[in-house]
């Protein structure tokens, strides 16, 4: 049997090895220089984080995780980020705030050099989000990014423009659709079929019942999003379509950092309120094996309908067949599974619970505690969601206790 060889990949590999060979003496010298530098300055470690800058979720959460994780170390350290390019950064305001906190190698050549030749720079400690996740830091340490006085004033001006009095309570809400990535790909010249992530999409209209409820309590509801498919059709001055009318890089970060809580789904935008310790109420969560970061957060999942048997899969069945970690639309289709969005009523109950928890008036019953524990115990030791700190919506669990069987 003939083995097909990808010529392009093979050439790239050869070039990479040649570069590595040519730069090896340079790297030896760099190691020596760094060791001398560390001894003179008294640094115990030099920590490098590789951050994916093209998506706001990674730019926010990966960076914050790196910053909070370093707070555990008492030795003197030098920390900096690589992996950025001057073009294509998901949010410039967020990038500017990060650069005020930590040194950033915002240079494409330097990033590529360090990334490809890192294995021989022995004095450096590499931090790769996803490999170095420590969820304890989200509840243990405070937010690491902050606004300047001028930015705080700019935020007040934005609220005034949106007819929101400074100091008034507001929540931010968002639903994922494929418009943002399609337009970004077009702008960047990418030809990528984003169908593989469509299982995560959901309708913004299903969030409006919750928005109306909160507006009725005097809490503004601000619809977020970089590029959105549909404008809101509402007749309530306290429900604001920021994504369609006021959206900016600055506004994205400021509003998500100042809201009472965030109501969304598992799009990358949720990472922004989380890095400022803003609680997240996440509807349409999928797959269930991906956990939220903080004990402050609550969620309700999409349900999986097994078409041939005309029934919903239980949580245990989802875990046993590996669907709790499926991240491709095709996997659901191939297995005859229809992904079902949360209803407006389910999202409303989620918002009510989060609002009551923040206000300190939520009453948790023995039944609530028992159902939460039953859900957590479904995940075996070693699973990504083992010892889950965030909660699944209490009303959702009561109404769907059959999914725990």
C-alpha positions as a printed Julia matrix, in Angstrom:
405×3 Matrix{Float64}:
   0.0    0.0    0.0
   1.4    3.4   -1.0
   1.59   6.05   1.68
   0.66   9.52   0.46
   3.11  12.23   1.4
   2.05  15.83   1.72
   4.88  17.59  -0.12
   4.05  21.01   1.31
   4.09  19.71   4.88
   7.33  17.81   4.28
   9.07  20.91   2.9
   7.92  22.98   5.88
   9.29  20.35   8.24
  12.68  20.36   6.49
  12.84  24.17   6.58
  11.96  24.16  10.27
  14.74  21.67  11.04
  17.27  23.68   9.03
  16.32  26.84  10.94
  16.63  24.93  14.19
  20.11  23.68  13.22
  21.3   27.14  12.17
  19.98  28.83  15.29
  21.16  26.21  17.77
  24.44  28.03  18.64
  22.46  31.23  19.05
  20.08  29.52  21.45
  22.95  28.18  23.53
  24.26  31.73  23.82
  20.77  33.04  24.69
  20.49  30.47  27.47
  23.8   31.6   28.95
  22.85  35.28  28.73
  19.46  34.63  30.33
  21.02  32.72  33.21
  23.43  35.59  33.89
  20.56  38.1   33.62
  18.42  36.11  36.07
  21.27  35.86  38.57
  21.98  39.6   38.45
  18.3   40.6   38.7
  17.42  37.92  41.23
  14.72  36.3   39.09
  13.81  32.74  40.04
  11.87  32.13  36.83
  11.13  33.7   33.48
   7.59  32.77  32.51
   6.26  32.89  28.97
   2.58  32.52  28.07
   1.39  31.72  24.56
  -1.92  33.47  23.97
  -4.31  33.06  21.07
  -5.07  36.69  20.27
  -7.59  36.35  17.42
 -10.54  35.32  19.63
 -11.72  37.43  22.54
 -12.37  34.36  24.68
  -8.76  33.2   24.51
  -7.3   36.7   24.7
  -9.27  37.39  27.88
  -9.33  34.08  29.75
  -5.9   32.7   28.79
  -4.16  35.93  29.77
  -6.06  36.31  33.04
  -5.39  32.69  33.95
  -1.67  33.29  33.4
  -1.69  36.46  35.51
  -3.64  34.93  38.39
  -1.63  31.7   38.33
   1.59  33.66  38.78
   0.25  35.16  42.01
   0.75  31.79  43.68
   4.52  32.04  43.29
   6.35  34.01  45.96
   9.72  34.06  44.19
  10.75  37.03  42.07
   9.69  36.34  38.47
   9.73  37.95  35.05
   6.5   37.34  33.15
   5.64  38.17  29.56
   3.31  37.13  26.76
   4.08  36.04  23.24
   1.78  34.95  20.46
   0.49  38.36  19.39
   0.56  40.05  16.04
  -0.11  43.77  15.62
  -2.95  42.9   13.24
  -5.87  40.64  14.02
  -6.16  41.2   17.77
  -9.71  40.38  18.83
 -10.17  43.47  20.98
  -7.74  46.41  21.08
  -9.08  47.83  24.36
  -8.48  44.52  26.1
  -5.01  44.3   24.56
  -4.14  47.78  25.84
  -5.24  46.87  29.36
  -3.14  43.7   29.26
  -0.07  45.63  28.09
  -0.38  47.92  31.13
  -0.11  44.86  33.36
   2.51  42.69  31.7
   5.24  42.82  29.06
   4.0   41.75  25.65
   6.09  40.6   22.67
   3.85  42.14  20.03
   6.12  41.13  17.19
   5.35  38.42  14.66
   8.96  37.41  13.95
   9.85  37.15  17.64
   6.71  35.18  18.38
   7.38  32.68  15.61
  11.02  32.32  16.62
  10.27  31.65  20.29
   7.34  29.35  19.49
   9.31  27.15  17.08
  12.59  27.07  19.0
  11.32  27.1   22.57
  12.37  23.51  23.3
  16.01  24.59  23.66
  15.5   27.67  25.81
  15.82  25.69  29.03
  15.73  28.59  31.47
  12.22  29.6   30.43
   9.02  28.22  31.91
   6.3   27.77  29.34
   2.65  28.4   30.2
   0.12  27.04  27.72
  -3.56  27.64  28.59
  -5.39  24.33  28.36
  -2.36  22.48  29.66
  -1.87  24.62  32.77
  -5.5   25.21  33.77
  -6.03  25.66  37.49
  -9.65  26.52  38.16
  -8.99  27.36  41.8
  -7.38  30.68  40.83
 -10.67  32.07  39.5
 -12.21  32.13  42.96
  -9.02  32.7   44.96
  -7.49  35.79  43.31
  -8.94  39.19  42.28
  -9.15  40.52  38.7
  -5.79  41.61  37.33
  -6.91  44.16  34.74
  -8.33  47.6   35.49
  -9.51  50.8   33.82
  -7.73  54.13  33.97
  -9.48  57.25  35.29
  -9.93  58.46  31.7
 -11.45  55.13  30.69
 -13.88  55.28  33.62
 -15.01  58.7   32.38
 -15.33  57.33  28.86
 -17.51  54.54  30.23
 -19.81  57.05  31.9
 -20.12  58.87  28.57
 -21.09  55.6   26.86
 -23.79  54.88  29.45
 -25.13  58.42  29.03
 -25.25  57.97  25.25
 -27.29  54.8   25.81
 -29.63  56.7   28.19
 -28.49  54.71  31.22
 -27.91  56.68  34.41
 -24.48  56.09  35.93
 -24.95  53.73  38.87
 -28.07  52.1   37.41
 -28.02  48.32  37.37
 -27.73  46.51  34.06
 -27.03  43.02  32.76
 -25.44  42.04  29.46
 -26.89  39.24  27.34
 -25.69  37.5   24.21
 -26.37  34.52  21.96
 -23.93  32.98  19.54
 -24.53  32.9   15.77
 -22.14  32.32  12.86
 -22.2   35.89  11.51
 -19.16  37.14  13.42
 -16.79  34.43  12.23
 -18.12  34.5    8.66
 -17.45  38.25   8.37
 -14.09  37.95  10.13
 -13.01  35.17   7.75
 -14.05  37.3    4.79
 -12.04  40.25   6.13
  -8.98  38.09   6.86
  -9.19  36.27   3.52
  -9.84  32.89   5.17
 -11.88  30.19   3.44
 -13.15  28.12   6.36
 -16.46  26.26   6.57
 -17.73  27.22  10.04
 -20.52  24.63   9.91
 -18.56  22.5   12.39
 -19.45  24.92  15.22
 -23.12  25.48  14.36
 -24.23  23.15  17.16
 -23.34  26.01  19.55
 -25.61  28.6   17.87
 -28.84  29.79  19.45
 -31.53  32.4   18.94
 -31.34  35.77  20.66
 -35.14  35.87  20.71
 -35.19  33.12  23.35
 -33.41  35.51  25.73
 -35.95  38.31  25.45
 -38.38  36.94  28.03
 -35.59  37.1   30.61
 -34.64  40.59  29.41
 -38.24  41.77  29.81
 -38.41  40.31  33.32
 -35.23  42.1   34.4
 -36.35  45.35  32.74
 -39.55  45.08  34.77
 -37.39  45.12  37.89
 -35.67  48.31  36.72
 -32.55  46.5   35.48
 -31.36  47.44  31.99
 -30.66  44.53  29.62
 -27.92  45.22  27.06
 -27.58  42.95  24.03
 -23.89  42.3   23.24
 -22.08  40.97  20.18
 -19.32  41.9   17.74
 -21.3   41.23  14.56
 -24.85  39.92  14.88
 -27.29  38.33  12.47
 -30.56  39.89  13.66
 -31.43  43.23  15.23
 -33.65  43.15  18.29
 -37.33  43.82  17.79
 -38.43  45.16  21.18
 -40.55  47.97  22.55
 -38.87  48.52  25.9
 -36.46  51.39  26.56
 -34.6   49.31  29.15
 -33.67  46.63  26.58
 -30.86  48.06  24.47
 -29.45  46.62  21.25
 -25.87  47.77  21.89
 -24.49  45.29  19.32
 -26.4   46.97  16.49
 -26.24  50.62  17.6
 -23.33  51.42  19.92
 -20.76  48.63  19.62
 -17.01  49.38  20.05
 -13.93  47.56  21.37
 -13.97  49.78  24.45
 -17.7   49.35  25.07
 -17.43  45.55  24.87
 -14.95  45.44  27.75
 -16.38  48.25  29.86
 -19.97  47.0   29.86
 -19.02  43.38  30.5
 -16.79  44.46  33.38
 -19.5   46.59  35.02
 -22.71  44.58  34.55
 -24.59  42.86  37.38
 -24.25  39.54  35.6
 -23.81  38.12  32.12
 -26.53  36.03  30.48
 -25.23  34.12  27.48
 -24.11  30.79  26.13
 -20.72  29.17  25.55
 -19.41  31.66  23.03
 -16.01  33.17  23.76
 -17.55  36.45  24.91
 -18.3   34.92  28.33
 -14.59  35.02  29.16
 -14.65  38.82  29.4
 -17.06  39.22  32.34
 -15.44  36.24  34.04
 -11.99  37.89  34.15
 -13.58  40.77  36.09
 -15.31  38.31  38.48
 -18.73  39.1   37.05
 -21.06  36.09  37.53
 -22.14  34.29  34.35
 -25.53  32.65  33.79
 -25.03  30.47  30.74
 -27.95  29.04  28.8
 -27.62  26.63  25.86
 -24.39  25.22  27.32
 -22.86  22.53  25.12
 -21.05  20.19  25.44
 -21.67  19.51  29.13
 -18.11  18.26  29.62
 -16.75  21.81  29.27
 -17.12  23.48  32.64
 -17.48  27.1   33.6
 -14.6   28.61  35.55
 -16.02  29.89  38.82
 -18.29  28.8   41.64
 -20.19  32.06  40.98
 -21.45  30.74  37.63
 -24.59  28.76  36.82
 -25.7   27.16  33.56
 -28.35  25.1   31.81
 -27.41  22.8   28.93
 -28.92  22.17  25.54
 -30.72  18.83  25.47
 -29.86  16.06  23.0
 -32.79  14.42  21.18
 -32.18  10.87  19.93
 -34.27  10.89  16.75
 -34.58   7.11  16.2
 -35.9    6.5   19.74
 -37.8    9.8   19.95
 -36.42  10.67  23.38
 -33.82  12.79  25.12
 -30.49  11.26  26.07
 -29.83  11.21  29.81
 -26.72  12.9   31.16
 -25.19   9.51  31.93
 -25.78   8.31  28.36
 -24.21  11.5   27.01
 -21.1   10.95  29.14
 -20.8    7.24  28.41
 -20.94   7.73  24.64
 -18.4   10.58  24.84
 -20.87  13.22  23.64
 -20.1   15.32  26.71
 -16.96  16.45  24.86
 -18.2   16.56  21.24
 -17.11  19.8   19.58
 -18.14  19.12  15.98
 -21.61  19.52  14.47
 -21.01  16.48  12.29
 -20.68  14.17  15.31
 -24.24  14.95  16.39
 -25.6   14.45  12.87
 -23.77  11.15  12.33
 -25.21   9.76  15.56
 -28.78  10.8   14.81
 -28.88  13.45  17.51
 -30.75  16.74  17.29
 -29.43  19.55  19.49
 -32.34  21.32  21.22
 -32.08  24.94  22.37
 -33.29  26.08  25.77
 -36.76  27.6   25.78
 -37.46  31.24  26.72
 -39.05  29.94  29.94
 -35.93  27.95  30.87
 -33.68  30.95  30.25
 -36.02  33.15  32.3
 -35.73  30.8   35.29
 -31.94  30.81  34.93
 -31.89  34.63  34.98
 -34.22  34.71  37.99
 -31.95  32.36  39.92
 -28.8   34.31  39.15
 -30.43  37.63  40.04
 -31.71  36.22  43.34
 -28.33  34.67  44.2
 -26.53  37.97  43.66
 -29.13  39.84  45.76
 -28.71  37.25  48.53
 -32.38  36.21  48.55
 -32.06  32.84  46.84
 -33.31  30.01  49.07
 -31.66  26.66  48.36
 -33.63  23.62  49.42
 -32.38  20.18  50.45
 -33.78  18.92  47.15
 -31.69  21.46  45.24
 -28.52  20.35  47.03
 -29.29  16.66  46.43
 -29.94  17.15  42.69
 -26.77  19.21  42.26
 -24.74  16.47  43.91
 -26.31  13.78  41.75
 -25.33  15.75  38.64
 -21.74  16.28  39.82
 -21.3   12.59  40.64
 -22.04  11.62  37.03
 -18.52  12.71  36.07
 -15.83  10.17  37.0
 -12.46  11.13  38.58
 -10.15  12.47  35.89
 -12.98  13.89  33.79
 -12.72  17.57  32.88
 -15.88  18.32  34.85
 -14.94  16.26  37.9
 -15.37  18.27  41.14
 -17.42  20.87  39.28
 -17.7   24.16  41.19
 -20.31  25.94  39.05
 -23.97  24.95  39.33
 -26.59  23.71  36.93
 -29.82  25.72  37.09
 -32.0   24.54  40.01
 -35.35  24.83  38.21
 -33.92  23.14  35.12
 -32.77  20.15  37.22
 -36.14  19.83  38.92
 -38.01  19.95  35.63
 -35.6   17.5   33.98
 -34.8   15.12  36.83
 -35.42  12.25  34.41
 -32.12  13.21  32.7
 -30.35  12.25  35.93
 -31.61   8.66  35.8
